[in-house]
């Protein structure tokens, strides 16, 4: 009798030999990963009207600032995030015992480094808190710092499921973490006067509870221990990736931190920005879901390196970007109505913020798609920070220039411009590493179309904006009509055969 992991490996091998099945599998995995992220995003969106009527703009701004701070510290703690663990785990795919040692090592490292980061953060808080709009260390800062180690451990354990292809279990635990968060946070918000502290405490506890539950689902042999050789390998690969992996978080964190610390704007305007970024996370969840499926897929195709593998990469990368562009265009064009439906009065600027941040997410997805080429080569991966650091410096300069003039809208345009530069730099670096047959011209045309839609269609009548939603998918079909027709034909034939 074969185990579930062995059966999954056999299915993967079969899918790799059939282009149609590989494409369907990639789409299914992307959708399942997206579903797990959507559980978190949609729960936040559904509860957003309740939060905005319970918390002040200043409180919601502080929540957004602290969330960004935790995300940044988690990436530092994880030495490059889940991408590092997926790459090293994929290299050890044929050695389950080494994979388990990797999970044990990194989970232990996350807990220890999370504790160190928390202590250092508390020592720096008297200075940093003033730069973040005066957020106090106790109790808000302490709760945020305790969340860092828990979130890092949870993501480390989740990465093992991602490498093994256990997508359903990965999605289940993402949804479970959200359910626990809501089950704790909403009653605390309703029954106490803790306000913002209730939400932070719920987030912290949900990560600790679900990290413990996920640890019980790991194969036998998981324990708190560190393998020095594996840890050195992870750190050597992951530390140079930090600027690249954290680019999107760095850009939005800079926006929120600089808005919160601005004497002209402060936490209230940061709260408006946070609402826009929360709604724009609808596009981000699709990008993250695609990325979680794309990296293992690309690493496997690059390892095979035959003409059939590169043909799959050529078409599926295009359709992944086309799907993302369609989502971004749709959410951007309907942002005014979505914001009006969710928020109380006083958040009108959040609609424009949503549209522009959605555009930035599209650029970021392009950078991640091209970045897989660099990440697949360990010697080149050490230099990928060169694609992100210049964009971050441009973001800082634009924030200094634009925030005093345009507030939250200036901040989000600074982020989108920086993400576009990050994408261009990553593409150039990827082409220097390996000539992958991406459809650069067709993808570039889709990106330009969405950019024009976001920049020019904001004040168009609703019917015009709804009609424009069809432009991107129609362009995508026109660019790759033969492949789309062939794949639809295969799916219909397979369905007829099954029936």
C-alpha angles and dihedrals in degrees: 000000000000123000122240090254091053091047090050091051091051091050091049091051091050091048091051090059094053117060094202093052092046090055094047091047092051091050092047092049091047091052093047092049089046089051091056092049090043090058088063097039097045092046088054091046093048091049094041095093089051092048093047092051092047100042129051121239088256092054093047089048090052089050091053092048093049092047091054090047092053092048092051093049092047091055090050091047092049092050094235103349131253092326090071093050092046092051095048091040091051090052088054094044094118092050110064093177091056090047090054091050088051091053092046092048096047096043089053091045091050092054094047097043090043089056091048092048089049093053092047090047092053091050092051095042098092087063100032095045091064090053089052096059097280099297108172125236093226120086104344099044094044092052091050092049092050088054092061098072093041094050092046093052092047092051092046091055091044091054090063090058089048093053092047091051093241091146098158093053090046090052092046093056093046089054092044091054090053093047092052090048092053093042090056101033103048096052091046090051092048100041101038137044092232093113112175092012090063092059094045092049091049091052092049095048094045092057093048093047095047094043087057092047092048091050089060089058095055120104118271112279099052109136141148102275140119126228103204094206094051093044091051090050093050094047093046090052099036107042095064088050094059097096091046097044092043096043097107092044092045092053096047091040091054089050094052096040093050093045091049092048094045115110090211096050117014129166094330093065089039085058091056089049090049091054091052092048091048091055092043088056085082086077093038092057090058091049092050092047091051091047094052090055096036100057098056089040094052094044090053094047092046090051091053091044098183126137093258092054093051091048089056090049091049096054101032094049089054094049092045090055091042091054091049092048091051092051093047093048092049095048093044093050093050097039096109092056094043093050092046090051096050107034135060120234121303099047099092094122089060090077093063090042090053093052095048094045090050088056090050089051090055091053089047091053089052090052091050092048092052091038091065087073091059094041091054089065111063095200091051093043090067089066100045091101085076088072094053108034096064090049090051091052090050089050091054092049093048092047091053089050102038106033094068089049104040107010115204093003092054090049095053093047088051089055094048093049090049092049090050090053090047089054093050093048091048092050091051092049092047092052089051090054099044137349100239113182097239114159094245096168096050094043091047090053091053092049091049091049093052091046091054091047093053094044099044110024101058096104098034119120116272095249091053091049092049090051090051089058088076095055099081099047091046090052091049092052090047092052095051104020097141094052093045092050092047093049093048089049091052092049092050091047091050091049092050090049092052093048 
